[in-house]
Amino acid sequence: MFDAAVFSCAEGTRKPEQKIYEIALERLGVKPHEAVFIDDRVDFIAGAKKLGIHTILFKDPEQVKQELASFAISLE
């Protein structure tokens, strides 16, 4: 389901530090405007937004599916 995994313990940086998002983007081979970051913490969402990454603040799975649909992404 995921194209890449980035673990802060292995990278020496963590959310909401800019470097962790940059590492994820690099691994995925995408630009910030091509990515969607999902998290349940507002401060982590803010860190991703600063780089221009699309974000979804997680509340529940159905809400995330609906918001992903606005990016033309389906989980079905």
Sequence and secondary structure as in RCSB ss.txt:
>XXXX:A:sequence
MFDAAVFSCAEGTRKPEQKIYEIALERLGVKPHEAVFIDDRVDFIAGAKKLGIHTILFKDPEQVKQELASFAISL
E
>XXXX:A:secstr
  S    HHHHT  TTSHHHHHHHHHHHT  GGG EEEES HHHHHHHHHTT EEEE S HHHHHHHHHTTT   
 
